[in-house]
């Protein structure tokens, strides 16, 4: 039976291999024909879907670490070079934008121009080492633009995944500049059909890679005769985006005027208002004044929030001076009731602002938050999970257990970041930081420090989470290092009433006055689980239909006085001092918060996915007499996708390897412990230059699926690679797909 099933798998691979090659040739012929007749093949062949290749060889870059990249020419854009490349599947984002509505309030746009783009963030599977720019103040950001000076800047999937988890749309950039840009525009706008074709290509890229729109930056002179087609280009792009997304964004940068001149207006006026009408917003240049912000609002009328006043954080001819004075410009924009666009906030990292990036970043965003209040909620749906992972760490942990001690950087692993606003009585002191000293999941946790008589609240999230059922489940993990205790506090709205729900440990000392009816204390389940050093507390709440509006951590040293805690919560003027920790503290008492999960389903009530490996193809290099290395691409599928009432999907995959070696003087085989290789957000993973001792005879690759609510599945059966065959197998680009190494558990 196994032989028959193996033959069927091989036959299926040959067929799909043939389909890929046939599709490539059809697209090539179609693209040439489309250019000859001035027709847009993108709009007419949308129904032709790419058949995914099963395996690529080393010559096709299948065993090279996948990296995001821009498109540098119109030819690449027209020919779909990137979409047809083997790395296409790796560049797709895995997290859809679920909170996708347009607000009429002023917005804060962040344009990420960092060292020319595509730095550490380009590595789709992450990289070794923790160094890299990370953004964790997503609660202040409404729109995120990934920027570089290449013709077409496609956001790396790590940024798309991180932003979407926080409900923030992501835009790519289309830019032409100076003399070369003028030449590109002449080709781009050669005819109505051609400019519509290129607009369709941009919309297709956004759809395929999962981002939400474009910043259009035409920063060169445009011939007067081409201006109607430039308007058509923007209009058609917007139409194509609207056909595939409910709320896309196409934003125009203030550079070219209605006469085709390169003349930055620094505001919305008669010279650029028609481009504003073609698009969803205007990103102004930076040398504006208070009067220009007000006049822009007057010209825009009801669309005033769609005017983004540019603020260059590097301070190059920008209103307010940039740097630590960006808040001056934001206050003026806020007063005029227009939006703002922060250009290059990575300035904090690039200029090495003292004393450290962690502290300087927090201080800088604190100046932004003080003048630009939070205008939206996160989270807004269940299940909700966070392990406070910032997308980097000194180690990798899974449910409290360390699986790798190698430092890493991978933005796709970032989870929902907290607000971290501390409220405490004046005589008390309480501070909060993100910490990499330990982790329940990923690479970081929340560290709360205080004095011996500490009592306070840490606001984690401003939320709007409707709970439709009668019951929901809450779990969190703590690591109590000293005499400091923590419990969760949920601010809940039910009909017209609001109250605080304290999720306390069974053994916690809590003083609840009998007359205090506005607070509900829920003890944890009789048994709390231990996971590594972490204590996991679980609660079941039966409150009926309600809405969770805030999530706090209540911190106390000895006994929790609920009366005083409620005073802290309710009296914001007299007793509360709010501070955001901006430096390393020296408090002796500390407690770590590892994760937080809220779901309508019990944690054990999940269907486990059945993972089926589709094969792998390897490239070997002999390093010495005692070792060699292997590079290969693993692919797998799910026979049973997990779909639950809580909408908890399998969204991430951890990849491991074990090595079988012959025991000396014995016929038995010893197997090593699982070695963590990395994280995949698609159902494929590139293993590059894995060191293999010559004593190893078999490599066994395993995949562990993780669902959106942070719960891992079990390790899959092995995809086994016979190392002994590596000495006489030499596979290249012309490999016969029937010669692939197959998993012994492929069915």
C-alpha positions in Angstrom: 0.0 0.0 0.0 2.8 2.4 0.9 4.5 1.7 -2.5 1.3 2.5 -4.3 0.7 5.7 -2.4 4.3 6.8 -3.0 3.9 6.2 -6.7 0.8 8.4 -6.7 2.6 11.2 -4.9 5.5 11.1 -7.4 3.0 11.1 -10.3 1.3 14.2 -8.8 4.6 15.9 -8.4 5.4 15.3 -12.1 2.1 16.8 -13.1 2.5 19.9 -10.9 6.1 20.3 -12.1 4.8 20.4 -15.7 2.0 22.9 -14.8 4.5 25.3 -13.3 6.7 25.3 -16.4 3.6 25.6 -18.7 2.3 28.5 -16.7 5.6 30.3 -16.9 5.7 30.1 -20.7 2.0 31.1 -21.0 2.6 34.2 -18.9 5.8 35.1 -20.9 3.9 34.9 -24.2 0.9 36.8 -22.8 3.0 39.6 -21.4 4.8 40.1 -24.7 1.5 40.0 -26.7 -0.1 42.4 -24.2 2.7 45.0 -24.6 2.5 44.7 -28.4 -1.2 45.4 -28.6 -1.3 47.9 -25.7 -3.5 45.6 -23.6 -3.5 44.9 -19.9 -3.0 41.2 -19.4 -3.3 41.6 -15.6 -6.9 42.4 -15.8 -7.8 39.6 -18.2 -5.8 36.7 -16.9 -6.6 37.0 -13.2 -8.3 33.7 -13.4 -5.0 31.9 -14.2 -3.7 30.8 -10.8 -0.1 29.9 -10.1 0.4 26.2 -9.5 2.9 26.1 -6.6 6.2 24.3 -7.3 6.8 21.3 -5.1 10.5 21.7 -4.8 13.2 24.0 -6.2 16.9 23.1 -6.6 19.8 25.1 -5.3 20.3 26.5 -8.8 16.8 28.0 -8.6 17.7 29.7 -5.3 15.3 27.3 -3.4 18.0 26.5 -0.8 19.0 30.2 -0.3 17.5 32.0 2.7 14.5 33.9 1.3 14.7 37.6 1.5 12.3 40.4 0.6 13.4 42.7 -2.2 12.2 45.7 -4.3 11.4 45.8 -8.0 13.8 48.1 -9.7 12.5 48.4 -13.3 9.3 48.6 -15.2 10.3 45.5 -17.1 10.4 43.5 -13.9 7.0 44.9 -12.9 5.5 44.2 -16.3 6.9 40.6 -16.6 5.8 39.6 -13.1 9.4 38.6 -12.4 9.0 38.5 -8.7 5.6 36.8 -8.8 7.0 34.0 -10.9 10.2 33.5 -8.9 10.7 30.5 -6.5 10.8 32.9 -3.5 7.2 34.2 -4.3 5.6 31.9 -1.7 7.9 33.1 1.1 7.2 36.8 0.6 3.5 36.5 1.3 2.3 37.8 4.6 0.4 35.4 6.7 -1.8 37.7 8.9 -4.8 39.4 7.3 -5.9 42.9 8.3 -9.0 42.1 10.4 -9.7 45.5 11.8 -10.2 47.3 8.5 -12.3 50.4 8.7 -11.6 54.0 7.9 -11.9 56.6 10.7 -12.9 60.2 10.2 -10.5 61.4 13.0 -7.0 62.7 12.2 -4.6 59.8 11.6 -0.9 59.3 12.4 1.0 57.8 9.5 4.5 56.4 9.9 6.7 56.2 6.9 9.6 53.8 7.6 12.7 55.0 5.8 15.5 53.2 7.5 19.0 53.0 6.0 17.7 52.7 2.5 15.3 49.8 3.4 15.6 46.0 3.4 18.0 45.7 6.3 17.7 43.0 9.0 13.9 43.1 8.3 14.3 41.6 4.8 15.1 38.1 6.0 11.7 36.3 5.9 12.7 33.5 8.2 14.5 35.9 10.5 18.2 36.1 11.2 20.8 35.4 13.9 21.4 38.1 16.5 19.0 40.6 18.1 20.2 43.7 16.4 17.5 45.4 14.2 15.0 48.2 14.3 11.7 47.2 16.0 8.6 49.3 16.5 6.4 48.5 19.5 4.2 51.7 19.8 1.6 50.4 17.3 -1.3 51.7 19.4 -0.3 55.2 18.2 0.1 54.3 14.5 -2.8 54.4 12.1 -1.0 53.7 8.8 2.4 52.2 8.2 4.4 52.9 4.9 7.5 50.9 4.0 9.8 53.2 2.0 12.9 52.9 -0.1 14.3 54.7 -3.1 13.7 51.7 -5.5 11.0 51.9 -8.1 8.6 49.5 -6.4 9.1 49.0 -2.6 7.3 45.9 -1.4 7.0 45.7 2.4 8.7 42.6 3.9 6.2 40.1 5.3 7.5 40.6 8.8 6.4 44.3 8.9 3.0 43.3 7.3 2.4 40.6 9.9 3.4 42.7 12.8 1.3 45.7 11.7 -1.8 43.6 10.9 -1.7 42.0 14.3 -2.2 45.5 15.7 -4.9 46.4 13.1 -2.6 48.8 11.2 -2.7 48.8 7.3 0.6 48.7 5.5 1.5 50.5 2.2 4.2 49.9 -0.3 5.9 52.7 -2.2 6.0 53.5 -5.9 8.7 56.2 -6.6 10.3 57.9 -9.5 13.0 60.5 -9.0 15.0 63.1 -10.8 16.2 62.7 -14.5 16.0 58.9 -14.4 12.5 59.1 -12.9 11.4 61.4 -15.7 12.5 58.8 -18.2 10.7 56.1 -16.3 7.5 58.2 -16.3 7.7 58.6 -20.1 7.6 54.8 -20.4 5.0 54.5 -17.7 2.7 57.0 -19.3 3.3 56.1 -23.0 -0.4 55.3 -23.5 -3.6 54.9 -21.5 -3.4 51.1 -21.8 0.2 50.9 -20.6 -0.3 53.1 -17.6 -3.4 51.1 -16.6 -1.4 47.8 -17.1 1.3 49.1 -14.6 -1.4 50.2 -12.1 -2.9 46.8 -12.3 0.5 45.2 -11.7 0.9 47.2 -8.5 -2.6 46.2 -7.3 -1.7 42.6 -8.1 1.4 42.8 -6.0 -0.5 44.2 -3.0 -3.1 41.4 -3.3 -0.5 38.6 -3.7 1.7 39.7 -0.9 -1.1 40.8 1.5 -0.5 44.5 2.0 -3.1 47.3 1.8 -2.1 50.0 -0.6 0.5 52.4 -2.1 2.3 55.7 -1.5 2.8 57.2 -4.9 5.8 59.5 -5.0 6.4 61.1 -8.4 9.4 63.3 -7.7 10.4 64.5 -11.1 9.2 66.7 -14.0 6.3 65.2 -16.0 5.6 66.2 -19.6 2.3 68.2 -19.9 1.0 65.8 -22.5 1.4 62.9 -20.1 -0.4 64.5 -17.2 -3.9 63.1 -18.1 -2.4 59.6 -18.1 -0.7 60.2 -14.8 -4.2 61.0 -13.3 -5.5 57.9 -15.0 -2.6 55.8 -13.5 -3.6 56.9 -10.0 -7.3 56.5 -10.6 -6.9 53.0 -12.1 -4.7 51.9 -9.3 -7.3 53.1 -6.8 -10.0 51.3 -8.7 -8.0 48.0 -8.9 -7.2 48.2 -5.2 -10.9 48.8 -4.3 -11.9 45.7 -6.3 -9.8 43.4 -4.1 -9.9 45.1 -0.7 -12.8 46.8 1.2 -10.7 49.7 2.5 -7.4 50.2 0.5 -5.3 53.3 0.6 -3.6 55.1 -2.3 -1.8 58.2 -1.0 -0.2 60.8 -3.2 3.0 62.6 -2.2 3.2 66.4 -2.7 5.8 66.9 -5.3 4.4 67.3 -8.9 1.9 70.1 -9.6 -1.0 70.2 -12.1 1.5 71.7 -14.6 3.8 68.8 -14.4 6.5 70.8 -12.5 8.5 69.5 -9.6 7.4 72.1 -7.1 6.7 71.0 -3.5 3.7 72.9 -2.2 4.0 71.8 1.5 0.2 71.9 1.7 -3.0 71.1 -0.1 -3.9 73.9 -2.6 -5.0 74.5 -6.2 -1.8 73.2 -7.6 -2.2 69.6 -6.3 -5.8 69.2 -5.3 -6.7 67.2 -8.4 -4.2 64.5 -7.4 -5.8 64.6 -3.9 -9.1 64.0 -5.6 -7.7 61.0 -7.5 -6.3 59.4 -4.3 -7.3 58.6 -0.7 -5.0 61.2 0.8 -2.1 63.7 0.4 1.3 63.3 2.1 2.6 66.9 2.1 6.3 67.9 2.0 7.9 69.0 5.2 8.5 72.8 5.0 5.0 73.9 6.0 3.8 76.4 8.5 0.9 76.7 10.9 -1.0 78.7 8.3 -0.5 76.0 5.7 -1.9 73.3 8.0 -5.0 75.4 8.5 -5.4 76.3 4.8 -5.0 72.6 3.9 -7.9 71.8 6.2 -10.0 74.5 4.6 -9.3 73.3 1.0 -10.0 69.6 2.0 -13.2 70.4 3.8 -14.7 67.1 5.1 -11.6 65.3 3.9 -9.3 67.2 6.2 -8.2 64.0 8.0 -7.0 62.7 4.7 -4.3 65.4 4.5 -1.1 64.1 6.1 1.3 67.0 7.1 4.8 65.6 6.6 7.2 65.7 9.6 10.8 64.6 8.8 12.2 63.2 12.1 15.7 63.9 10.8 14.7 67.6 10.8 15.6 68.3 7.2 13.8 71.6 6.5 10.8 70.4 8.5 8.4 72.3 10.5 9.2 72.1 14.3 12.8 70.9 13.6 12.2 67.1 13.9 14.1 65.0 16.4 12.8 65.5 19.9 10.7 68.4 18.7 8.4 66.4 16.4 5.6 67.0 18.9 5.6 70.7 18.0 4.5 69.9 14.5 2.0 67.3 15.6 0.3 69.8 18.0 -0.2 72.2 15.1 -1.6 69.5 12.8 -3.9 68.3 15.6 -5.2 71.8 16.2 -5.9 72.2 12.5 -7.7 68.8 12.5 -5.6 67.4 9.8 -3.5 64.2 10.0 0.3 63.9 10.3 3.0 61.7 8.6 6.2 60.9 10.6 9.0 60.3 8.1 11.9 58.0 9.3 11.2 57.5 13.0 14.1 55.0 12.9 16.1 58.2 13.5 16.3 57.1 17.2 18.1 54.0 16.2 20.2 55.4 13.3 21.6 58.2 15.3 22.2 56.1 18.5 20.2 58.4 20.8 21.4 57.9 24.4 21.4 56.2 26.7 20.1 53.1 24.7 17.7 52.4 21.9 15.2 50.9 24.3 15.1 53.9 26.6 15.4 56.5 23.8 12.6 54.9 21.7 10.3 54.9 24.7 11.0 58.5 25.6 10.6 59.7 22.0 7.2 57.9 21.5 6.2 59.3 24.9 6.5 62.8 23.4 4.3 61.7 20.5 1.7 60.1 22.8 1.4 63.2 24.9 0.2 65.3 22.0 -1.4 62.6 19.8 -3.8 60.6 21.9 -4.7 57.0 21.2 -7.7 56.9 18.9 -8.4 53.2 18.4 -8.7 50.0 20.3 -6.5 46.9 20.3 -7.5 44.1 20.6 -11.0 44.0 19.1 -11.8 40.3 18.8 -11.3 36.9 20.4 -9.3 34.8 20.6 -6.7 37.2 21.9 -3.1 36.1 22.7 0.1 37.9 23.4 3.4 36.7 24.9 4.7 40.3 24.6 7.1 39.1 21.9 8.8 42.1 20.2 10.2 40.1 17.3 13.6 39.5 18.8 15.2 37.8 21.7 18.2 36.2 23.4 16.5 32.8 23.3 13.4 31.1 22.0 10.9 29.7 24.4 7.7 27.7 23.9 5.3 27.5 26.8 8.0 28.4 29.3 10.6 25.9 28.0 13.7 27.1 26.2 14.1 25.4 22.8 17.0 27.6 21.6 19.6 29.7 23.2 20.6 31.6 20.0 19.8 35.3 19.8 17.4 36.0 16.9 15.4 38.7 15.0 12.1 38.0 13.2 9.4 40.6 13.0 6.8 38.0 12.0 7.0 36.7 15.5 6.0 40.0 17.1 2.8 39.7 19.0 0.4 42.4 20.4 2.4 45.0 22.1 1.0 46.6 25.4 0.5 50.3 26.1 2.3 50.1 29.5 0.8 53.1 31.3 1.5 52.9 35.0 -0.9 54.3 37.6 0.0 54.4 41.3 -0.4 56.4 44.4 2.1 59.3 44.8 4.0 57.7 47.7 4.4 54.5 45.8 6.7 53.8 42.9 6.1 51.3 40.2 7.9 50.8 36.8 7.4 48.5 33.9 9.8 47.4 31.1 10.0 44.8 28.4 12.7 42.3 29.3 14.7 39.6 27.5 15.9 38.0 30.7 13.2 35.3 30.4 10.3 34.4 28.2 7.2 32.2 28.4 6.9 32.3 24.6 9.2 33.8 22.0 12.0 36.0 23.3 10.6 38.6 25.8 8.3 39.2 28.7 6.9 42.0 30.8 8.9 43.0 33.9 7.2 45.0 36.6 9.3 46.4 39.4 8.2 48.2 42.6 9.0 49.0 46.2 8.0 47.0 49.3 4.7 48.9 49.7 3.7 48.9 46.0 0.1 49.1 44.9 -0.7 50.0 41.4 -2.2 49.3 38.0 -0.4 48.8 34.7 -2.7 49.5 31.7 -1.9 46.8 29.2 -4.5 47.4 26.5 -7.3 49.7 25.6 -9.7 47.2 24.1 -13.1 46.7 22.7 -13.6 43.0 22.8 -17.2 41.8 22.6 -17.8 38.5 24.3 -21.0 36.9 22.8 -21.1 33.7 24.8 -21.9 33.1 28.4 -18.4 31.9 29.2 -14.9 32.8 28.3 -11.5 31.5 29.4 -8.5 33.6 30.6 -5.0 32.3 31.3 -1.7 34.1 32.1 1.7 33.1 33.3 3.8 34.7 36.0 7.3 34.4 37.4 7.5 35.9 40.8 11.1 36.7 41.6 10.6 38.6 44.8 7.9 39.9 47.2 5.8 41.3 44.5 2.4 39.8 43.3 0.3 40.3 40.3 -3.2 39.6 39.1 -5.1 40.5 36.0 -7.9 43.1 36.1 -10.5 43.3 33.3 -12.6 46.4 33.0 -15.9 45.1 31.7 -19.0 46.8 30.3 -22.4 45.0 30.5 -25.4 46.9 29.2 -25.1 50.3 31.0 -23.0 49.1 33.9 -19.2 48.9 34.2 -17.2 47.0 36.7 -13.7 45.6 37.4 -13.1 41.9 37.4 -10.0 40.8 39.4 -8.5 37.4 38.4 -6.8 36.4 41.6 -4.8 33.4 42.5 -6.5 30.9 44.9 -4.0 31.6 47.7 -3.8 35.4 47.2 -4.5 37.7 50.2 -7.3 40.0 49.1 -9.3 42.4 51.2 -12.7 43.0 49.7 -15.1 45.3 51.7 -18.6 43.9 51.8 -20.1 47.1 50.5 -17.9 47.1 47.3 -20.2 45.9 44.6 -18.4 47.4 41.6 -15.6 44.8 41.7 -15.9 41.1 41.1 -13.1 38.8 42.3 -12.7 35.5 40.4 -10.4 32.9 41.9 -8.3 30.8 39.6 -9.0 27.1 39.0 -8.0 24.9 41.9 -4.9 23.7 40.0 -2.5 26.0 38.3 0.0 24.5 35.9 3.7 24.9 36.1 5.6 25.3 32.8 9.3 25.5 33.2 9.9 28.3 35.8 6.5 29.9 35.0 3.3 29.5 36.9 0.2 29.4 34.6 -3.1 30.6 36.1 -6.4 29.8 34.5 -9.8 31.4 35.0 -13.3 30.7 33.7 -15.6 33.7 33.6 -19.3 33.3 33.3 -20.5 36.9 32.9 -22.9 36.6 30.0 -22.7 38.9 27.0 -20.3 41.8 27.8 -17.5 43.9 26.3 -13.9 44.0 27.7 -12.8 47.6 27.5 -9.5 47.6 29.4 -6.9 45.0 30.4 -4.8 45.8 33.4 -2.2 44.1 35.6 -2.8 44.8 39.3 0.4 44.8 41.3 0.8 44.6 45.0 3.4 43.6 47.6 1.6 41.9 50.4 -2.2 42.1 50.6 -4.3 43.4 47.8 -6.6 46.2 49.1 -9.5 46.3 46.6 -10.9 49.5 48.0 -7.6 51.3 47.4 -7.2 49.7 44.0 -10.6 50.9 43.0 -9.7 54.4 44.1 -6.6 54.2 41.9 -8.8 53.1 39.0 -11.5 55.7 39.4 -9.7 58.9 40.7 -7.4 59.9 37.9 -6.9 63.5 39.1 -6.1 63.3 42.7 -4.3 60.1 43.5 -2.8 58.8 40.2 0.5 59.6 38.8 1.0 58.1 35.4 4.5 57.4 34.1 6.1 55.3 31.4 9.3 53.7 32.4 12.1 55.2 30.4 15.2 53.9 32.2 16.4 50.8 33.9 15.2 50.8 37.5 16.9 49.6 40.6 13.9 48.2 42.5 14.6 45.0 44.4 11.1 43.6 44.0 10.2 42.3 40.6 7.6 40.1 38.9 7.5 38.9 35.3 4.3 38.5 33.2 4.8 35.9 30.4 1.7 35.7 28.4 -2.0 36.5 28.3 -4.7 34.5 26.5 -8.5 35.2 26.3 -10.7 32.8 24.4 -14.2 31.5 24.3 -12.8 27.9 23.9 -11.0 25.8 26.5 -7.3 25.4 25.7 -7.5 21.6 25.3 -10.5 21.8 22.9 -8.6 22.0 19.7 -8.2 19.8 16.6 -4.6 18.9 16.0 -3.5 19.4 12.4 -2.2 16.4 10.3 1.0 17.6 8.7 2.0 15.9 5.5 5.5 16.5 4.0 5.5 16.9 0.3 9.2 16.1 0.0 12.6 17.9 0.0 15.6 18.2 -2.2 19.0 18.6 -0.8 22.3 20.1 -1.8 25.4 18.8 0.0 28.8 20.3 0.7 31.7 18.3 2.1 33.4 20.6 4.7 36.0 18.3 6.2 36.8 14.6 6.8 34.4 14.7 9.8 31.5 16.9 8.6 29.4 18.2 5.8 26.6 20.7 5.4 23.2 20.4 3.7 20.8 23.0 2.3 17.2 22.1 1.4 13.7 23.4 1.1 11.0 21.6 3.2 7.3 21.8 2.1 4.3 20.4 3.8 0.5 20.6 3.8 -2.3 20.2 6.3 -4.7 17.4 5.7 -7.0 18.9 8.3 -7.1 22.6 8.8 -8.2 23.7 12.3 -11.3 25.8 12.1 -13.1 26.5 15.3 -15.9 28.7 16.7 -13.2 30.9 18.1 -11.6 31.4 14.7 -8.2 30.1 16.0 -6.2 29.2 12.9 -2.8 27.5 12.6 -0.7 30.5 11.6 2.9 29.6 12.5 5.2 26.6 12.2 8.3 25.8 14.3 10.8 23.6 12.5 13.1 21.1 14.3 15.6 18.4 13.3 16.9 15.3 15.0 20.0 13.4 13.9 20.3 9.6 13.9 23.8 8.2 14.4 25.2 4.7 14.7 26.3 3.9 18.2 29.9 2.8 18.5 30.4 -0.9 18.9 26.6 -1.5 18.7 24.1 -2.1 16.0 21.7 0.3 17.6 21.0 3.9 16.5 21.0 6.9 18.8 18.8 9.9 18.1 19.7 13.4 19.2 17.3 15.8 20.9 15.2 18.1 18.7 17.3 21.0 17.4 15.3 24.2 16.8 15.9 25.6 13.3 13.5 28.5 13.0 10.0 29.8 12.4 8.0 29.6 9.1 4.8 31.6 8.4 4.1 29.7 5.2 4.0 26.0 4.7 7.6 25.9 3.5 11.0 26.4 5.1 14.5 26.8 3.8 17.3 25.0 5.7 20.6 26.5 4.8 24.0 25.1 5.6 23.0 22.8 8.3 26.1 21.1 9.8 25.9 17.3 9.7 28.6 15.1 11.2 29.8 12.2 9.0 28.6 9.8 11.8 25.0 10.9 11.1 23.1 8.5 8.8 19.6 10.1 8.9 18.2 13.6 9.3 14.6 13.8 10.7 12.8 17.1 10.1 9.7 17.9 12.2 7.2 20.7 12.2 5.1 22.0 15.1 2.1 24.1 14.2 1.1 27.0 16.4 -2.4 28.5 16.4 -3.3 32.2 16.6 -4.2 31.8 20.3 -0.6 30.8 21.0 -1.1 27.1 21.6 1.3 24.6 20.0 0.4 21.4 18.4 2.5 18.2 18.6 5.6 17.5 16.6 4.8 16.1 13.2 6.1 12.7 12.1 9.5 13.0 10.5 10.5 13.9 7.0 13.6 11.7 6.9 16.6 12.4 4.7 19.1 9.5 4.1 22.5 11.1 4.7 24.3 8.1 3.2 22.9 8.9 -0.2 24.4 12.3 -0.2 27.8 10.9 -1.3 26.5 9.8 -4.7 23.5 12.0 -5.3 24.2 15.3 -7.2 20.9 17.1 -7.8 20.8 20.4 -9.7 18.4 22.5 -11.6 17.7 19.7 -14.1 16.6 17.2 -11.4 14.0 14.7 -12.1 11.2 15.3 -9.5 10.8 11.5 -9.1 14.2 11.4 -7.4 13.1 13.5 -4.5 13.8 12.3 -1.0 10.4 11.5 0.6 9.3 11.3 4.2 8.7 7.9 5.5 5.5 9.4 6.9 4.3 11.2 3.8 0.8 9.7 4.0 
